Amino acid sequence: MIKKLRRKFVLIAMLSLFATEVVIIGAINVINIWQLNTGCDKLLDSISQNGGVFPDGGREPHGENEMPRRPIGGELPTDPETKYTTRYFTVKTDKNNSVTAIDTGHIAAVSSDAAVEYVGRALSKEMDGWIDNYKFRITETDGEKLFVFLDCRRQKETMYRFLLLSCSISFAGLVIVGILIAVFSKKAIRPAAESMQKQRQFITDAGHEIKTPLAIISANTEVLELHNGKDQWTESIRNQTRRLSELVKDLLELARMDEEIKAVFKRFDISGAVSDAAAPFETLAQTRGKLLETDIAGGISYIGDEGMIRRLVSILLDNAVKYADTDSRIEISLKKQSRNIKLRVFNKYADADKTDLSRLFDRFYRADESRSRQTGGYGIGLSVAKAITDTHGGRIDVYGVDGGLAFEAVLPIRSKR
């Protein structure tokens, strides 16, 4: 239980950290991409508004150590070197989209023929956008179109490098923090672990202490019956003693499960074990006006704790016999499905629709208090059943179907002991 709690703590912490990093890194990169696109758009605006030529920012008076700065196109602050570091080419067409002018003097990677090809691809898009590493803009004046293609190769490389670097640093940080969380998680959950340990110790000690007075009460009841004969009072004492003994037994079994005592796993015939465990309940069901039907596939071997599996079958059938409607049938089946073994127990139950199925495996939860008082039980058996399936790495679920309840335990098949 403590190990599971620690794993859950580490998992929740790591998922929270991962989600936070995804949001932060995603937001930073979105802002970075937006800024790069905005910068490219402003350069395109400046060139397009200046007739396809990078505007001359000129020079303003400035101090000896002050860099001259002047907005180009009325928007983009720049320095005189921006004109010489910006790579672009332009193409002009008439109203029939025939090329009338090409300017590739500001870029070395594109020839005139390539420029014409880019114009054709841009016309097919019918809107501004991207072609390869070039962002383009189309402006139209008096029927003539001006195509400006800006080389954004460096901006894209910068964007990708920043994305890779931020993700790498984020991943490294996630790994480091994950290691730290795993190291210090034991200390973080220590108060909860100590509380659970004290609870288990109390249940174990109290259970063993209660056994002695129960044995004395039972023995004294037998003496009274020998001297005075059986009556309703001694019978009541016997019934309550028996119920309390079952409660103590279940509590001690739960405490044992919580202590994560290692189960003895070995290969055994699970078909035979389930059949043997189910056999006594056929007579018990008949005495209560119910019919138990079995559908157990033969020859299935399984690696697990045979005693626990038998206990699982007994718990599910005992629950079914207690709560099944009178004059109804109870079904138990065992099937092998792919890499799993499925144990299913079904019983008719008129109040299935009113039952909170999500709480049936909670400790001390009883769906029908009045019926529980009649049949006995303290809402512990199904908790033990869940603990057994968890110990075997499986799961157990309950479904409302056909006017009844179906309990399904799925056990994974292991290839090795």
C-alpha positions as CSV (number, residue, x, y, z in Angstrom):
1,M,0.0,0.0,0.0
2,I,2.8,2.4,0.9
3,K,4.6,1.6,-2.3
4,K,1.5,2.3,-4.3
5,L,0.9,5.5,-2.5
6,R,4.5,6.6,-3.2
7,R,4.2,5.7,-6.9
8,K,0.9,7.7,-7.2
9,F,2.5,10.7,-5.5
10,V,5.5,10.6,-7.9
11,L,3.2,10.0,-10.9
12,I,0.9,12.9,-10.0
13,A,3.8,15.2,-9.3
14,M,5.5,14.4,-12.6
15,L,2.3,14.7,-14.6
16,S,1.6,18.1,-13.0
17,L,5.2,19.3,-13.7
18,F,5.0,18.0,-17.3
19,A,1.7,19.8,-17.9
20,T,3.2,23.0,-16.5
21,E,6.3,22.7,-18.7
22,V,4.2,22.0,-21.8
23,V,2.1,25.2,-21.1
24,I,5.1,27.4,-20.4
25,I,7.4,26.1,-23.2
26,G,4.4,26.1,-25.6
27,A,3.5,29.7,-24.7
28,I,7.2,30.9,-25.0
29,N,7.5,29.3,-28.5
30,V,4.2,30.6,-29.7
31,I,5.3,34.1,-28.7
32,N,8.6,33.6,-30.4
33,I,7.0,32.4,-33.6
34,W,4.6,35.3,-33.5
35,Q,7.4,37.8,-33.0
36,L,9.4,36.3,-35.9
37,N,6.3,36.4,-38.2
38,T,5.6,40.0,-37.1
39,G,9.1,41.0,-38.0
40,C,8.9,39.4,-41.4
41,D,5.5,41.0,-42.0
42,K,6.9,44.5,-41.2
43,L,9.8,44.0,-43.6
44,L,7.4,42.8,-46.3
45,D,5.2,45.9,-45.6
46,S,8.1,48.2,-45.9
47,I,9.4,46.8,-49.2
48,S,5.9,46.5,-50.7
49,Q,5.0,50.1,-49.8
50,N,8.2,51.3,-51.3
51,G,7.5,49.8,-54.7
52,G,9.6,46.6,-54.2
53,V,12.8,48.3,-53.0
54,F,14.1,48.3,-49.5
55,P,13.5,51.9,-48.2
56,D,16.6,54.0,-47.4
57,G,16.3,54.8,-43.8
58,G,18.6,57.7,-44.1
59,R,20.5,59.2,-41.2
60,E,19.4,61.4,-38.4
61,P,21.8,63.5,-36.3
62,H,23.1,61.4,-33.5
63,G,25.9,61.4,-30.9
64,E,29.3,60.0,-31.5
65,N,28.5,56.7,-29.7
66,E,24.9,56.5,-30.7
67,M,23.7,54.1,-33.4
68,P,21.5,55.9,-35.9
69,R,18.0,54.5,-36.0
70,R,15.0,55.4,-38.1
71,P,11.7,53.6,-38.8
72,I,11.3,52.2,-42.3
73,G,7.9,52.1,-43.9
74,G,6.8,54.1,-40.9
75,E,6.8,51.1,-38.6
76,L,10.0,49.1,-38.3
77,P,12.9,50.5,-36.2
78,T,16.1,49.6,-37.9
79,D,19.7,50.6,-38.5
80,P,21.5,51.2,-41.7
81,E,22.8,47.6,-41.9
82,T,19.3,46.1,-42.1
83,K,19.1,47.0,-45.7
84,Y,22.2,44.9,-46.5
85,T,21.3,41.9,-44.3
86,T,17.7,41.5,-45.7
87,R,17.5,39.0,-48.6
88,Y,14.5,39.3,-50.9
89,F,13.4,39.4,-54.5
90,T,10.5,41.0,-56.3
91,V,8.4,40.3,-59.5
92,K,5.9,42.5,-61.2
93,T,3.1,41.3,-63.4
94,D,0.4,43.0,-65.5
95,K,-3.3,42.5,-65.2
96,N,-3.0,39.3,-67.3
97,N,-0.4,38.0,-64.8
98,S,2.4,38.2,-67.4
99,V,5.8,39.0,-65.8
100,T,6.9,42.6,-66.6
101,A,9.9,43.0,-64.2
102,I,12.1,40.8,-62.1
103,D,14.5,42.0,-59.4
104,T,16.8,39.3,-57.9
105,G,19.7,41.6,-57.2
106,H,19.2,41.3,-53.4
107,I,19.4,37.5,-53.2
108,A,21.9,35.0,-54.5
109,A,19.9,31.8,-54.1
110,V,17.2,32.6,-56.7
111,S,17.5,33.0,-60.4
112,S,15.1,34.8,-62.7
113,D,13.5,31.6,-63.9
114,A,13.1,30.4,-60.3
115,A,11.5,33.7,-59.4
116,V,8.9,33.3,-62.2
117,E,8.2,29.8,-60.9
118,Y,7.7,31.1,-57.4
119,V,5.2,33.6,-58.8
120,G,3.2,30.8,-60.4
121,R,3.1,29.0,-57.1
122,A,2.0,32.1,-55.3
123,L,-0.8,32.7,-57.7
124,S,-2.2,29.3,-57.0
125,K,-2.5,30.2,-53.4
126,E,-4.5,33.4,-54.1
127,M,-3.3,34.8,-50.8
128,D,-0.2,35.8,-48.9
129,G,1.7,33.0,-47.2
130,W,4.7,30.8,-47.3
131,I,6.5,29.0,-50.1
132,D,9.5,27.0,-48.9
133,N,11.6,29.4,-46.8
134,Y,10.1,32.5,-48.4
135,K,7.3,34.5,-47.0
136,F,5.5,36.5,-49.8
137,R,3.1,39.3,-50.1
138,I,1.0,40.4,-53.1
139,T,0.0,44.0,-53.6
140,E,-2.0,45.3,-56.5
141,T,-2.0,48.8,-57.9
142,D,-3.8,49.9,-61.1
143,G,-4.2,46.4,-62.3
144,E,-0.5,45.6,-61.8
145,K,0.7,43.1,-59.1
146,L,3.9,43.3,-57.1
147,F,5.2,40.0,-55.6
148,V,7.6,40.4,-52.8
149,F,9.4,37.3,-51.5
150,L,11.3,37.6,-48.3
151,D,14.0,35.1,-47.4
152,C,13.1,34.0,-43.8
153,R,15.5,31.1,-43.7
154,R,17.5,32.5,-40.8
155,Q,14.4,33.4,-38.9
156,K,13.1,29.9,-39.3
157,E,16.4,28.3,-38.3
158,T,16.5,30.5,-35.2
159,M,12.9,29.5,-34.4
160,Y,13.7,25.8,-34.8
161,R,16.9,26.1,-32.8
162,F,15.0,27.9,-30.0
163,L,12.3,25.3,-30.0
164,L,14.8,22.4,-29.9
165,L,16.8,24.1,-27.2
166,S,13.8,25.0,-25.0
167,C,12.4,21.4,-25.3
168,S,15.8,19.9,-24.5
169,I,16.3,22.0,-21.4
170,S,12.7,21.3,-20.4
171,F,13.2,17.6,-20.8
172,A,16.4,17.7,-18.8
173,G,14.8,19.7,-16.1
174,L,11.9,17.2,-16.0
175,V,14.3,14.3,-15.6
176,I,16.3,16.0,-12.9
177,V,13.2,17.1,-10.9
178,G,11.7,13.6,-11.4
179,I,14.8,12.1,-9.8
180,L,14.6,14.5,-6.9
181,I,10.9,13.8,-6.5
182,A,11.5,10.0,-6.5
183,V,14.3,10.5,-3.9
184,F,12.4,12.7,-1.5
185,S,8.9,11.2,-2.1
186,K,9.5,8.7,0.8
187,K,10.0,11.6,3.1
188,A,7.0,13.5,1.7
189,I,4.5,10.6,2.4
190,R,6.1,9.6,5.7
191,P,3.2,11.1,7.8
192,A,0.6,9.2,5.8
193,A,2.7,6.0,5.8
194,E,3.1,6.2,9.6
195,S,-0.6,6.8,10.0
196,M,-1.5,3.8,7.9
197,Q,1.1,1.7,9.7
198,K,-0.5,2.6,13.1
199,Q,-3.9,1.8,11.7
200,R,-2.8,-1.6,10.5
201,Q,-1.0,-2.3,13.8
202,F,-4.1,-1.4,15.7
203,I,-6.4,-3.7,13.6
204,T,-3.9,-6.5,14.0
205,D,-3.5,-6.1,17.8
206,A,-7.2,-5.5,18.4
207,G,-8.1,-8.6,16.3
208,H,-5.8,-10.9,18.2
209,E,-7.0,-9.4,21.5
210,I,-10.7,-9.9,20.6
211,K,-10.1,-13.6,19.7
212,T,-9.5,-14.6,23.3
213,P,-12.8,-13.3,24.8
214,L,-14.7,-14.6,21.8
215,A,-13.3,-18.1,22.5
216,I,-14.2,-17.8,26.2
217,I,-17.7,-16.6,25.4
218,S,-18.2,-19.5,22.9
219,A,-16.9,-22.0,25.5
220,N,-19.1,-20.6,28.3
221,T,-22.1,-20.8,25.9
222,E,-21.4,-24.5,25.4
223,V,-21.3,-25.0,29.2
224,L,-24.6,-23.2,29.6
225,E,-26.2,-25.4,27.0
226,L,-24.9,-28.6,28.7
227,H,-26.4,-27.6,32.0
228,N,-29.6,-25.8,30.9
229,G,-30.1,-27.0,27.3
230,K,-30.3,-24.8,24.2
231,D,-32.6,-21.8,24.1
232,Q,-33.1,-18.6,22.1
233,W,-30.6,-16.7,24.3
234,T,-27.7,-19.2,23.9
235,E,-28.5,-19.4,20.1
236,S,-28.4,-15.6,19.9
237,I,-25.0,-15.6,21.7
238,R,-23.7,-18.2,19.3
239,N,-24.9,-16.2,16.2
240,Q,-23.4,-12.9,17.4
241,T,-20.1,-14.6,18.4
242,R,-19.9,-16.2,15.0
243,R,-20.5,-12.9,13.2
244,L,-17.9,-11.1,15.3
245,S,-15.4,-13.9,14.6
246,E,-16.0,-13.4,10.9
247,L,-15.5,-9.7,11.2
248,V,-12.2,-10.2,13.0
249,K,-11.1,-12.7,10.4
250,D,-11.9,-10.2,7.6
251,L,-10.1,-7.3,9.4
252,L,-7.0,-9.4,9.9
253,E,-7.0,-10.4,6.2
254,L,-7.3,-6.8,5.1
255,A,-4.4,-5.8,7.4
256,R,-2.4,-8.7,5.9
257,M,-3.2,-7.4,2.3
258,D,-2.2,-3.9,3.3
259,E,1.1,-5.1,4.6
260,E,1.9,-6.3,1.1
261,I,2.9,-9.7,2.2
262,K,4.4,-11.4,-0.8
263,A,2.1,-13.9,-2.3
264,V,3.4,-17.4,-3.1
265,F,3.1,-17.6,-6.8
266,K,3.3,-21.0,-8.5
267,R,1.7,-22.7,-11.4
268,F,-1.5,-24.5,-10.6
269,D,-4.7,-25.8,-12.3
270,I,-7.0,-22.7,-11.8
271,S,-9.9,-24.6,-13.4
272,G,-9.8,-27.2,-10.7
273,A,-9.3,-24.7,-8.0
274,V,-12.3,-22.6,-9.0
275,S,-14.5,-25.8,-9.3
276,D,-13.4,-27.0,-5.9
277,A,-14.1,-23.6,-4.3
278,A,-17.5,-23.3,-6.0
279,A,-18.7,-26.8,-5.1
280,P,-19.8,-26.1,-1.5
281,F,-21.9,-23.1,-2.6
282,E,-24.2,-25.3,-4.7
283,T,-25.7,-26.9,-1.6
284,L,-25.8,-23.5,0.2
285,A,-27.6,-21.9,-2.7
286,Q,-30.2,-24.7,-2.8
287,T,-30.9,-24.4,0.9
288,R,-31.8,-20.7,0.2
289,G,-34.0,-21.4,-2.8
290,K,-31.4,-20.5,-5.4
291,L,-29.6,-22.3,-8.2
292,L,-25.9,-22.2,-8.9
293,E,-24.8,-22.8,-12.5
294,T,-21.1,-23.3,-13.4
295,D,-19.4,-22.8,-16.7
296,I,-15.7,-23.4,-16.0
297,A,-13.4,-24.1,-18.9
298,G,-11.2,-27.0,-18.1
299,G,-7.4,-27.4,-18.4
300,I,-6.5,-23.7,-17.7
301,S,-3.2,-23.4,-15.8
302,Y,-2.2,-20.2,-14.0
303,I,0.7,-18.8,-12.1
304,G,-0.5,-17.2,-8.9
305,D,-1.4,-17.8,-5.3
306,E,-3.8,-20.7,-5.3
307,G,-5.1,-20.0,-1.8
308,M,-5.9,-16.4,-2.7
309,I,-7.7,-17.4,-5.9
310,R,-9.8,-19.9,-3.9
311,R,-10.6,-17.1,-1.4
312,L,-11.6,-14.8,-4.3
313,V,-14.1,-17.3,-5.6
314,S,-15.5,-17.9,-2.1
315,I,-16.0,-14.2,-1.5
316,L,-17.8,-13.6,-4.8
317,L,-20.0,-16.6,-4.5
318,D,-20.8,-15.9,-0.8
319,N,-21.8,-12.4,-1.8
320,A,-23.9,-13.7,-4.7
321,V,-25.7,-16.3,-2.5
322,K,-26.4,-13.7,0.2
323,Y,-27.8,-11.0,-2.1
324,A,-29.3,-12.9,-5.0
325,D,-33.1,-12.7,-5.3
326,T,-35.0,-15.8,-4.1
327,D,-35.8,-18.4,-6.8
328,S,-33.2,-17.0,-9.1
329,R,-30.0,-18.4,-10.5
330,I,-26.4,-17.6,-9.8
331,E,-23.8,-18.1,-12.6
332,I,-20.0,-18.5,-12.3
333,S,-17.8,-18.8,-15.3
334,L,-14.1,-19.1,-16.0
335,K,-12.7,-18.3,-19.4
336,K,-9.3,-17.8,-21.0
337,Q,-9.2,-14.7,-23.2
338,S,-6.1,-13.8,-25.1
339,R,-3.5,-13.0,-22.4
340,N,-6.0,-12.9,-19.5
341,I,-8.2,-15.1,-17.5
342,K,-11.7,-13.8,-16.7
343,L,-13.6,-15.0,-13.7
344,R,-17.3,-13.9,-13.8
345,V,-20.0,-14.2,-11.1
346,F,-23.6,-13.1,-11.9
347,N,-26.6,-13.0,-9.7
348,K,-30.1,-11.5,-10.0
349,Y,-30.6,-8.5,-7.7
350,A,-33.8,-6.5,-7.8
351,D,-32.2,-3.3,-6.4
352,A,-29.3,-3.3,-8.8
353,D,-30.4,0.0,-10.4
354,K,-30.4,1.6,-6.9
355,T,-27.0,0.4,-5.9
356,D,-23.9,2.7,-6.0
357,L,-21.7,0.3,-7.9
358,S,-18.7,2.6,-7.6
359,R,-18.6,2.1,-3.8
360,L,-19.1,-1.7,-3.7
361,F,-15.4,-2.3,-3.2
362,D,-15.0,0.3,-0.5
363,R,-14.3,-1.0,3.0
364,F,-17.4,-1.3,5.3
365,Y,-19.8,-0.2,2.5
366,R,-23.0,-2.2,2.4
367,A,-25.5,-1.4,-0.4
368,D,-28.5,-2.7,1.6
369,E,-28.2,-2.2,5.3
370,S,-31.4,-4.1,6.2
371,R,-30.5,-7.1,4.1
372,S,-26.9,-7.0,5.5
373,R,-28.3,-7.3,9.0
374,Q,-30.3,-10.4,7.9
375,T,-27.5,-12.1,6.0
376,G,-24.5,-11.0,8.0
377,G,-21.4,-9.3,6.6
378,Y,-19.7,-6.0,7.3
379,G,-18.8,-4.8,3.8
380,I,-15.3,-6.1,3.9
381,G,-15.4,-9.2,1.7
382,L,-15.4,-7.3,-1.6
383,S,-12.5,-5.1,-0.4
384,V,-10.5,-8.3,0.2
385,A,-11.5,-9.5,-3.3
386,K,-10.1,-6.3,-4.8
387,A,-6.9,-6.6,-2.8
388,I,-6.5,-10.2,-4.1
389,T,-6.9,-9.1,-7.8
390,D,-4.5,-6.2,-7.2
391,T,-1.9,-8.5,-5.7
392,H,-2.1,-10.6,-9.0
393,G,-1.8,-7.5,-11.1
394,G,-5.4,-7.7,-12.3
395,R,-8.6,-5.8,-11.8
396,I,-12.1,-6.4,-10.7
397,D,-15.2,-4.6,-11.8
398,V,-19.0,-4.8,-11.3
399,Y,-21.7,-4.1,-13.8
400,G,-25.4,-3.9,-13.7
401,V,-26.8,-6.1,-16.4
402,D,-30.0,-8.2,-17.0
403,G,-31.6,-7.1,-13.8
404,G,-28.6,-8.2,-11.7
405,L,-25.0,-7.7,-10.9
406,A,-22.0,-9.2,-12.7
407,F,-18.6,-9.2,-10.9
408,E,-15.7,-9.7,-13.4
409,A,-12.1,-10.4,-12.2
410,V,-9.5,-10.2,-15.0
411,L,-6.2,-11.8,-14.1
412,P,-3.2,-11.4,-16.5
413,I,-1.4,-14.6,-17.5
414,R,2.2,-14.7,-16.5
415,S,4.8,-16.6,-18.5
416,K,7.2,-17.0,-15.5
417,R,7.0,-17.6,-11.8
